[in-house]
């Protein structure tokens, strides 16, 4: 009877910790995979002497892709292969992870990374991230895509009990991505 009681107490402690770890792993995986997609888009733009944009929203769920065709929609089948691939490079976020708007620090949400006094020290540009032929991030709405700018993309998930986990990927004007995670009181990388 005592053994069953001890096992029950240990299970009550271990199960919530394991569930939180699983959600944290999914969130970190989404940020890591998105950061890898950013690097891949940058390299492809330089190699092809072209401008490529990263878009969010896949027909099969939350995720992002490199829009090689420039038509604003994910294509799982390209008529002409690009870099030995017949589809546009993509990542799909697991679980309830989604790309979200900047949290803004209101009602229990984290502060923005680029907020006054924040860890970045620069203001982010909003919109879809594009890389020009020199591998520099630029705003795809400006023509030509030549002004290099900074970006931040936030990711969140919904956890049991209504809590949220937060991650972000910042991309400097030089094109370097960095992953960030909210630990409950501050952003860490």
N, C-alpha and C positions, 0 to 999 in steps of 0.2 A: 504494500500500500504506500509506503514511504517512497519507494522507487518511482511509482507512478506519479506521485505528487511532485517529485523533483523533476521528472521528465516533463510534466505539464507546465511547470514554472519556466523551465528552460525553453520550451517551445513557445510560450507566450512572449518571451524576450527575443528569441531568435527569428521568429516568423516576420514581425514588422521590420526588423533590420534587413532581412533577406529581400523583402519586397521593395524596400527603399533602394537597396543596392541594385536591383534589377532595373528600376526606373532610372536611376543615375547612370547605369551602363548604357541604356538606350539613348538617353539624352546626350551623353558624351560621344557615343558612336555617331549620332546624327551630326554633331558639330565637327567631328573628325572627318567624316566622309564628305561633308560639304566643303571643308577646308581643302581636301584633296581634289574635289571637283573644281574649285577655284584655281588651284595650281595647274590642273590639266587644261582648263580653258585658256589660261595664260600661255602655256607652252604651245598649244595648238594655234593660237592667234599669231604667235611669232613664227612658228614653222610654216604656216600657210600665208603669211603676210596679209592677214585679214583681220576683221573685227568680229569677235564672237561675244554673244550676250548669254548670261546665265539667267534662266527663267525659273519661276516657281510654279508648281501646280502640274501634277501628272494626272492623266486619265484614271490611273489605278490608285490614287491616293496622294498623301503628302510627300513631297519630294522636290527635287530641282534637276534641271538638265541644261546642257550647253546647246543653245539653239544654233546649230551649224547651218541650217537652211535659211535662217533669218525670217521665218514666217510667223514666229510667236506661238507655235504649237509643237508639242513633242511628237517626233516621228520615230517609231520603232523600226521603220524600214526606209532607208535612203536608197534612191535609185542609183546613186554613184557612191561607192565606199569612200569614206574619209578616214585616213589613218588606219586602214585595214578594218574598218568597222562599218557595218551596214545599218547602224542605228546611232542616234545622238547619245553621247555619254550622259548618264543620269545616276542619281542616288535617290533611294526611297527611304523615308524616315520610318523607323519602327515604332510600334505601339501607338501612343497618342501624341507623339512628338510632331509639332508643326512649326513652321516659320510664322512669327507673329510681329506685330508692331512694337516699337520701342516701349518698354514698360513704364517709364516716366516716374517711378517712385511712389505712385499713389496707391492707397489701400493695400499695403503689405507687399507691393511689387518692388523689385529692385530699382535703383536709380539707373539712369542711362549711362553707358560707358563714356559718352562724350559730353556729359553734363558739366557744368562749371565746377571746377575742382576735381573732375573725374580723372581716372587713371590714364586716359588717352592724350588729353591736351590738344585735341583738334575736334572740329565739328564734322559729322558724317554727312554724306550726300544720300538722299533717298532715291529709290527707284531701282531698276535692274542694273546689275553690275555688268559692264562690258569691258573687254580688253582689246586695245588697239594692236596694230602690227608690231609695236615696240614692246608689247607685254605690259603696258601701263593701264591701270583701271581708268575708265572714262565714263561719262554719262552718255548713255546711248541715245538720249533725246537731242543731244547737240550734234550738229554736223559741221565738219567732220568730227569724229570721236577722238579729239586730240587733247583736251584739257584733262590732266590726270587729277583724280579726286579720291577722297577717303570714303569708305563704306563700313557700315556695321549691320549685321544681320542677327536678329534675336530668334531664339528657339525656346519653346516651352512645352511642357506636357502637363496633363491633368492626372493627379494621383488620387488614390483612395482617400476619402475624407475631404476632397475638394482642394487639397494643397497643389501647388505648382512647383516644378523644378525649372530652372532657367539656365541657358547657355547662350553664348554669342560667338560670332566670328567677326573680327575686325579685319579690314583689308586696307593697308596704308596706300598712300598715293604712289608709292614705289611698287605696289603690287604684292606685298607680302601679307599673307593671312596669319592670324593669331587666334587661338581658341581661348575663350573665357568661360568661367563657371561661377555661378552665384552660390556662395556658401551659407547664405542666410543673413549675412550682414555686409559682405563686400564681394567685389568681383576678384577672382584669382585666375591666374593662367598657369 
